[in-house]
Amino acid sequence: MEYGVAGRTENVPTKWLVLIICLVFWLGMLFAAPTLQSPTHAIGRDQPFAYHHDAAGLSLEQFLALPPEALTVSARPFTQGYSARPYWLRFEAPRHWFQEGPLWLQLTPGYLDHLTLYWRPIGGGGAWQERRAGDRDDPEERLGDLDYRFPVFKLQPPPEGATGYEFVARLESTSALMFEPAFWEPSAFVSYATRDSVFWAFFLGMSALSSALSVLLALGLKSRLLWSVVPFSVGYLLVACIQGYVGWSDAAWRVTLQHYLIGVLTLLGYPALLWMCVEALDLRRHFPRGYRIALGGVLVSLLLPFSIPLGIYGHAVAALTVAALLTAPALFGCALALWWRTKIGYLNLVFGLIPMFYIVSSLLALFTTTALISYDPVVYHFWQYCVMMVMMIMMLLVMAVGVMRIRRERRIHYESMRLEQELARERQARVQQRQFMGMISHELRTPLAVISAALANLKSFAGQEPAIGRRYDKIDRATRRLVQLTDNCLADARLSAGDLYLDRQPTDLLEEVRQVLALTEPDEDRSMRITLEGAPISSRSRAPAVPLVADGALLRIALSNLLDNAIKYSVAGGAIRLDVYRQGGQWIVAVEDGGPGVPDEQAAAIFDRYRQADETGGRQGWGLGLHVARQIALAHGGDLVLADNQRHRCRFELRLPAAAADKITAAMPGTITLQEGTR
C-alpha cells in the first residue's frame, strides 16, 4: 500500500493496517450481533396504529373526538420526515401481551423535541396518565420509570375487566419524525440493554480515544492533514446523541445540548469528511482549483447549522444531500486521476472512495428521515454502525498516513541537515587542503629556484661531455616538472578561493605561447607545428600580436598544462599541433596531439581535480593540469573543451573572449590588427 507525496511513493505497513481494520470490524460485528435483538412486541410491526396530522393545534379531547375517517391506519413503524406541525398517534396493547407479567414500554428514537404520552386501561373509563419524554420538555417531567438513556415506562397487567391499554402520543420536532413504541419483557430488556450499552460503550470509547489521539498528533506534529482529522473525529458524538448518551441526565442544558448537537453534527459530518479526504489526497498541490472549490464548499457549509433556529433544518439537509451526491463522485474522479497520472498508490483510491461509501451508508438514514422508507431499528442501527466504522477506519488510515508522511519529511530534513554538515566539513577540509598545498608549493618555489640557478651554472662548466649534459638535462626536466606542479597547486588554491582576484592586463596571447614553448620543448622524437590563423610560424619568428586582456601568469599556467598534456600523451614519432585563430568573439588556442585519445567512459571526468585518463598506462601526473587550465579559462570568461577525440589524436581548445581585447589593441606598441580568420 502506498500514499502519494509530491509525486513519490512511500511504503505503508499494509499488513498492520489491514489487521487493525479487520480486528475493529470483527469486534464490531461480534458486539453488534446481540444488539439486534427484537422487542417482545412493537407497534407498527406487531400491532397497527392510527395517526392524524394536526394542522389545527388539537387538544387530547379534540383528537379523541375525531371520527375514524379522519385517522390514517398504518401497520409500519411511524415515519413522516420533516414536519413543522405535530402528529397524534393512537395504539393499543392487548391484554394477552401481559400473560407473562408486566411489560416495559420503551420509546425510540430519542431526539423528538416534544413527546407527550397518555395511557389508560381499555374499557375502564379511567383518567388518562400523562408523561413527557421529549428532548426539549421539562427534564423534571421527562424522566421515565427507569434511569435509562431512552424513556422506559413500567406497565403492570391491566386491571380486571380491562381488555388492555390504549395509548395516545403527541409528537412534535424540528428533526425527522420517527417513532416506535416497543414493549419488552423485563428480563429480555435487561439482556438487550446490557449488550447494547456494552456495544456502544466500546465503540464510543474507541472513538473518543481516536479523537483524543488525533488532537494530540495534530498539536504535536502540526500537520494540516492531521488537523483535518480533528473535526471528523468528533463525529462520533452524533451517534452518541442519537443513542441518548449526551442527554441522559436531568440537567436541562444537557438535554438542549443533545438536541442541537444532533442537527449540527448531521450537517457538518460530510463537510468534515470532505476536508479530510481533500487533504489526504493533497489536492492543494495536484488540483489547486479543485482544492479551492472544495475548501470554499466546506466553509459555506459552516453556515448550515443556522438553519436549525430558523426552522429550515429539513431544507438544509436536502441541500447538503445534493451537494454530497455531486462532490463524492468528483472526489473519487480526482483520486482516480492521481492514481493513473502519478501512480501514488491504491490507498489514495480508498480516500477518494470513502466519501461515496459514507453517502451510500447514510442514504439508509436519509431515506428513513425523509419518509421514503419506514423506520426500522435494525437498518437504523446498521447505519450508525457503518458511520462508526467509516469514522474509525478513516481516522486510523489518515493518521497512519499523516504520521508516515511527517516521518518521511523529517527524515528528509534530518538527511539534508546531515548532508549540509558533511558538505560544510568537506568544504572546510578542502580549504585546509588548498591552504596546505599552497603553503607547500610556495615553500618549494625558493629551493627550486636555487636548483635551477645552480643547474644553469653547472651547465656552463659542463664542457663537451655528453654524459654529463644528459644528466643535467634530466635534472632540468625534473626541476621544470616540479615548478609546473607547484604553479598548478598555487593556481588551484587561487582559483578555488572565494575571493579570487585576476590581475587583468593587456596581453599578447602569441607572446605568452612563445614563453611557454621556450620552457616546454617536446622530445626529439616528437615534432611541434604552430600556426596563426592557419599560417605556419616558428616559435622564434616575428608575427602579429594577438591582443587579450588577461592575467598573464595564470594564462601561462593554462597553456603550459595544455602543452605538457599533449607532450605526455603523444606517442613516439607523433606530431603536436598548436593553432591560434579567432572564431566569432573568441580567440582559440587549439592543441592537438598524436596520442591514443581519451577513452569514452573517461572523457567526462578528465577535467575533474585529481583525475587522469588512462591511469593504468604508466604515465605520471597528479590530475591537476587540465582541471587548473579549465578553471583559468572559466575565470577569464572562456572555457576549455575536448573538441575532438579520436583513436589516433586528441584536440583540446582553450577559448578566451576577444571582445575586450580589440579596444586595447592600440595601447600595445608594434601590434597589427588581425581580422577574423578561418581554419
N, C-alpha and C positions, 0 to 999 in steps of 0.2 A: 504494500500500500504506500502511496506517495502523496505528497501535497506540494503545491506549487509555490515557489518563492523566486520572483524575478526571473522566470523562465527556466529555473533549475529545479531539480528534484531532490527530495530528502527522504530517506528511508524512515518509515514509521514502524514500530514493533507491531506488526499486523496481528500476530498470534495472541498477544496480550490484549489488544483492543477487542478482538473478536471474542476472546474468552470472557472478558469483563461484560461485554454486551450480552452474550449468551447467558451468563450467570444471572445478570439482572433480570433478563426476560424470563428465564426459567423460574427464578424465585417469585417473580410477579405472577406467573401463571399458577405456581404452587399455592400462593396465598389467595389468588383471585378465585380459584375454583370453588372453595367452600362459601364464598360470599355471594354466590349466585343462587343461594337457596331461596326458594319462593315462599311467600307467606302462606298461612293456612287458608285464608280467603282474601280475595282482592276485589274491590269494587271496580266494575268496568270489565273485568275478565271473568269473574265468577258470579257476579250479580250486576244486572243493569241498573242504570240510574237515569234520572230526568234532570234537565238543566234549562235555565232560562237566562237570556242576555238582558240585563237590567238597564234599560235606557231611560227609566223614569225615576230612579232612586227609590226603589220599593223598600218597605219595612218587612219584617218577618211575617206579620199578619197579612199584609197585602200579597206577599208571594204565596203564602198558603192558600189565599182566596182565589188564585188564578185558576182558570178552567184547564182541564187536562190537555186541550188542544193548543194551549199557549206554551206547553212544555215540549222539549225535544228529548226523546228516549235514546240512549246510547248504551251499547254493550262493549265499548272500548274505553281505555283509560282517558280521562278528560284532558284534551289538548286544544287550546284555542289561539295560540300565538300571542301577538302583542295587541292588547285592547285597552283603551282608556277607560272603559266602563266596566263595572263589576258583573259577575255571574253568580247565579244561585243554583245550587245543586241539591237534589233530594234523592236519598237512597235508604235502603233498609238492611238490617242484619237479622235474618230469620232466627227463630228460637232454636232450631236444630243445630245451629252453629255452636251453641253453648252446651251441647250434650256432655262434653268432657270437662266442663267447668268454665271459669272466667276466661275472657279474651282481652288482649291488649290491642288497642287501636293506635296505629302509627300513621301520621300524616306526612307524606313526602310529595315532591321535594321541598326543601326548606327555605326558599327565597321569595315567597309571596309577601307583598307589602302588608296586606291585611287579610287575615283569615279568622272568621268567626264561625264556630261550630255549635250547633244546637242539637240536642237529642232528648228523647223521652221514650218510654215503653209504648208499644203499639197496642191500642185498644184501651189503655188505662185512662186516657184523657188527662194525664197529669201535666204539671208545668214543665216547660222546656228548661233544660240545663244549658247554660251558655258558658263557653270558654273561648279565649282568644289565643291565637298561635301564629300571628303574622310577624314578620321581621320588624315592622315599624309600629306594632302595637305596644301598649304599655308593658314593660318587662314584668311588672308585678302580676299582670293578668295572663301573660302568655306562657307561663310555666306549666308543663304537663304534670302528670302524676308521677313520672319518673325523671330523675336527673340525667337526662339523655340529650344528645345534640339535636334530635328531632322531637317534636311533640308526641308524647305517648300517653294515652288515657286508659285507665283500667276500667273494664266493664264487667260487672257481675252478671250472672244469668238473669234473664228477665223475670219479673215477679209473676206470681201465679195469675193466670188469666190473660197475660200478655203474650202475643204471638212473636214477639221480638222487639227490636228497637228500630225507630225511624230517626233519620238524621237529616239535618239541613245545614248546608255550608254556604257561606257568602265569601267569594274570592275577589280580591282586587289587587292589582300590581302594575307597576311600570315595566317589569320584566315579563318574560313569557309566562302565560297562564297554563300551568300543568299541575295536575292534582291526582293523586291516587291514594285513597284511604285503604289501609291494609290491616287485616285482623290476624293476630298471632296467638297461638297458644303460648303461655308464659315460658315454658321450657324451651320451645323452639325459638322464641325470640331471643332468649338469653344466649343460646348457642350461636344464633346468627349474629347478634350484636357483638359478641366476643370476637368471632372470627373477622367480622367486618372491621372492627376497631383495630385489631392486630394488623390487618392488611393495610389499612390507610395510615396507621401509625408508622409502619415500616417504610412505606413509600414517601410519606410526607417528611419523615425523619431523614431519609436518604436525600430527599430533595433539599431539605434545609441545610444539610451538611454540604451538598454540592454547591448550593448558593453561597454559603459562607466561604467555601474554598475558592469559588470564582472571584469573590470580592477580595480575598487575601491575595490571590495571584495577580489580580488587576492592580492592587495597591503596591505589591512588591515588585512586579515586573514592568508596570507602567506601559502596557501594550494596548494599542487601540483595539486589537482583536479581542483581547481578554475583557476589556471594558464593555464591548458589545455583548458579552455573555451575561453580564450582571443583570440588565433589565429582563432578559428572557428567563434567567434563573429564578426570579421571584414569581414566575407564572404559576408555580405550584400552589400559591395562595388562592388561585381561582378554584381549584379542586377542593382545597381546604374550606373555602367559603360555601361551596355547593354542598359539601358533606357536613356543614354545620359546625365546624370546629372553631371558627373565629367568633361566631355569635353565641357560642354555648356558654352563656352566663346571664345573670340577672342585671348586668350593667347595661344601661341604655346606650352608652357610647359604643360598646362592642357590637350590639345589635345593629346600630346605624352604620358602623364601620363595615360589617359584613354586607349590608345592603348595597353600599356604594362600591365596595371592592369587587363584587361580582360583575357589576356593569363596567367599571373602569378596566379591570383585568381582561374582560372579554374583548373590549375594544382595542386594547393595547398589546394583546398577546401576539397577534400576527405581525404587526409592525416591528415588535422587538425581535421576532424570529427573522424577519426580512433583513433587518440591520445586521444581525449576527451572520447570516449567510452571505450577505454582500461583503462584509469584512473578511470572512473566511475565504471567499473566492478572490479577494484582493481586486475587486472591480475598480478601485480607485486608480490602480496602475494600468490595468488591462483595458477597461472600458470607462474612461473618465466621464463621458457624457451620461452613460447609463448609471454610473455611481451617483452623479449629481441628481438625476431624476429620482432614483430610489431614495436617496437621503432627503430630498425635498418631500417625497411622499410620506416618509417616516415623520418628518417634522410637522407636516399638515395633520397627520393622524393624532398628534398630541391634542388637537382641538376637539376630537370626538367625545371625550368624557363630558364636555359641557352640554352634550345632548341630554344627559340624564336629568339635571334640574329643569331643562327646557321642555321636557316631556316628549322628546322626539328620539328616544333611545332606539326604538324599532327601526326608524329610518336610517339611523347611524349604522346599525348592524347590517342593514341591506346594502348600504353604500360600501361598507368595509368588505362585504362578501364579494361584490362586483370587482372591487379593486384587487382582492386576493386572487380571484379567478383569472385576472389579466396579468398580474405580476408573477405568479408562480410559474406558468409556462415560460415567460420571458427569462426568468432567472435560470431555469433549467436549460434554456437555449444558450445563455451565456456560459454556463458550466460546460455544456457540450462543445461549444466553440473553443473554449480554453483547452479542453482535453484534446480536441482534434488539432488545434493550432500549435500548442506549446508542449503537449504530452506531459502535463503536470500531474497526472495520476488519477486513479479511479475515485479516490476519496473526494475530489472536487465534484465529481458527478453526484456523490452522496449529498454534499452540501447543496447542490442545485436541486436535488430530487426531494429532500426532506420537506421543504415548504409545500410541495404538491401532496405528499403523504399526509402532512399536517392538515391540509384543507380537506382531503378526502375523508380522513377520520373525523374531522369536525363537521362534515356535511351531515352525519347522522344526528348530531346535536342541533345543527341548523334546521334540518327538515323537521325535527321534533318541535323546536321552539317556534317555528313558523306554521305549525299545524299541518304540514304536508304529510307527515306520518304521525301515528298515535304515540303517545308516551309509553315507552317500555322500559322498565327499570334495568333489564338485562342489557339492552342496547345502550341505554344511557350510562350504565356502569362501564360498559366496554369502551365507550368514547372517552370517558375520564381516564380509564386505564391507558388507552392509546396516547392520550395527551401527556400523561406522566411518563410513559416510555419514551416518547419523542423528546421530551424535555431532558430526561436524564441521559439518553444516548447522545443527543446533540451536545449537551454540555460536556460530557466526557470526551467526545471526539474533538470538539473545538478547543477545550482546554489542553488536551494532549497535543493537538497540532500547534496551538499557541506556545506551549512550553517548548516543544521541539523546535519551532521556528526561532524563538528567542534564544534558545540554547545554541542553535546554529549561528545566529547573528553574533552572539557573544563569543563563540569560538572563533569566528572570523575576525572579530575585533581583537581578541587576545593574540591571534596569529599575526595580524597586521602590526600590533604593538611589538610583538617579539621580533618580527621581521625588521621593523623600524629600528629596534635596538641593535639587532645584528648588523644592519646596514650602517648604523652610526659607529659601531665598534670597528667594522671593516673600513669605513672612511677614515677613522682615526688611525687605524693600523697602516693604511696606505699613505696617509700624511706623514706618519712617523717613518715609514719606509722610504718615501721620497726625500724626506729631510736627511735620513741616514745616507742614502745613495748620493744625494747632493753634497753632503759633507765629505764623504769618502772621495767622490770624484774631484771635488775642489782640492782636497789634500793631495791627491795623486798628481795634479797638474804640475806642481813645483818639482817633484823628483823626476817626472817625465821630461820636463823642460831641461833639467840638468843633464839627463841621459842623452837627449837629442843634441844639446850643445857639445857635450863631451864626444859623442859619436862623430859629429862633424869635424872636430879637431883631430880625432883619430884617423878619419878617412884621409885627411890632408897629409898625414905621415905614413899612410899605408904603402905608398910607392906603387910598384907594379906587380906586387904579389897577388895573383888571382885568388888563392885560397883565403887570404885574409880579407880581401874585398868582398868575397861571397859571404863570409861570416858577418861582416859589417852590414851587408845588405839585409841579412836575416834579422839582425838586431834592429835595423832601421824599420823594417816592415812590422816587427812585433811592437816597436815603440809607437809607430803610427796607429797600429790597431788599438793599443791601449788608449792613445789620445782620442781616437774616434769613440771608443766606448765611454770614456769619461765625458766627452762632449755630449753624447746621446743621453747619459744619465742626468747631466745638468739640464739639458734641453727638456727632457721628460719632466723633471722636477718643476721647471718654469711653466711648462705648458699645462701641467696638472694643477698648478696653484690657482686659487680663485682670483688672485689679484695680478694676473699676467699682464705685463706691460711690454708692448712691441716698440722697439726703437726704430720707427719708420723713417727712412732717409731715401733721397733719390739714389737709385742703384742701377748699375748696368748688369743685366742678367747674364749677358755673354761673358763679361769680365768675371763674374762670380763662377761661371762654369769653368773658365780658364784656370782660376785659382784652385779649384777642386781637382781639375785634371793634373795640375802640377804636383799635387800630393797623392793622387790616386792613379798611378800608372798601371796599366794591365801588364801581365806577364808577357814574356817574349813569344809564347806560343798562342797568344790571343791578339787580335788586331782591333783597333779603335777607329771608327769613322764618325766625323762630326759634320753636320750640315746646318745651315741657317737659311730658312725659307727654301729648303730643297737644294741649295747650292753648297757644295763641299767646301769646308775651310779646315785649316790646321789649327792645332792648339796654340800656335805661336803667331799665326798670321794676323794682320790687321783686318778688322771687319767692322761694319757699322754697329753702333751701340744699340742695345735692347733695353730701353728705359723702364724702370719699375720704381714703385715706392714700397720699400720692404725693409725688414730687419735683416741686414746683410749677414750677420753672424748666424742667425737661425736658418737663413736660406742656404748658406754654405753647408750647414749640417745636413739639411734635407737632400741637397744634391750629392753630397758625399755618400750618404746612405744608399741612394739610388745606384750610383756607380759601383759602390762596393758590393751591393747585392748582385749587380749584373756580372761583375768580375768573378764573384764567388760561385755563381751557378752556371757560368758559361763552360762548356766542355772544351777540352784542349783542341786548339786549332779553330775555335769558333770566333765569330766576329761580334763586336759590340758596337751598336749604332746609337748615336746621340743626335737627335733632331730638335732644333729650336725653330718654332714658327708661330705665327699668330693666326688665331681662329676666332672670328667674332670679336668679342670684347675680352679675350683671354690670350695670354702667352702660354704656349705649350712647350714643355721640355719632355720629350719622349725618349726613353731609354729602353733599347731593345737588346736582349742578349740571345745567344745561340744555345741556350741550355735546354733541358728536357721539359720545361714548362711546370706549371703548378698542378698537382692532382686536383681533379674536380671537387672531390669531397673536402679539400683543404682550402679551396680558393676563397671561401667566405671568411676564413679565420686568419689570413696572413697579415692583416692589419691590426690584429689584436696584440696587446702587450705580452711579451714573452712567448710568442707563438712563432714557429718556423714551419715552412713547408718541407716535406720530406725529411723529417727529423731523424730518420734512421739511415740517412745517406752518408753519414760521417762528416758532414760539413760543420764547421764550428760557428757559433754565434749565440747571441743572447735573445734574439727575437725582439729587439728594440728598434732596429733600423727602420723598417717600413712603418711601424707604428708612429715613431717620432716624426718621420718625414710627412706622413699624412696629417698628423696633428699640427705641424708647422704650416702646411698648406691650408688647412681649415682655419687656422688663426689669421691668415692673410686674406681670408675670403675666397679661397680657391679649394682645390681638392687634389687628391692623389688616387688614381684608379688603375685597376688592371684592365687595360684597354684591349689586349689581345693575348690569348692564352692557348697555345697550340703545342703539339707534341715536340716540336724542334725549336721553338722560340717562345719568348715571353716578352711582352711590351707593357711598360708602365708609363703613364702620362701624369706629369706634375703640371697642374693647371693653376695659373695665377692671374688675377684680374689686371687688365691693361688700361682700363678707362682713366684712372687717376694718373697713370704714367705719361699719357700724351700731354698733359698740362705742364709737366716739368721737363719736357724734352729740351726746351730752350735753355733751361738752367744748367744743363750738363754740357760743358765745353767740348767741342770736337765731335758732337754726335750728329748723326744723319737720321732724318725722319724716315721710318720704314712704312711702306704701305702693306695692307693686309695681303698675305700670300696664301697660296695653296700648295699642298704637297703633291 
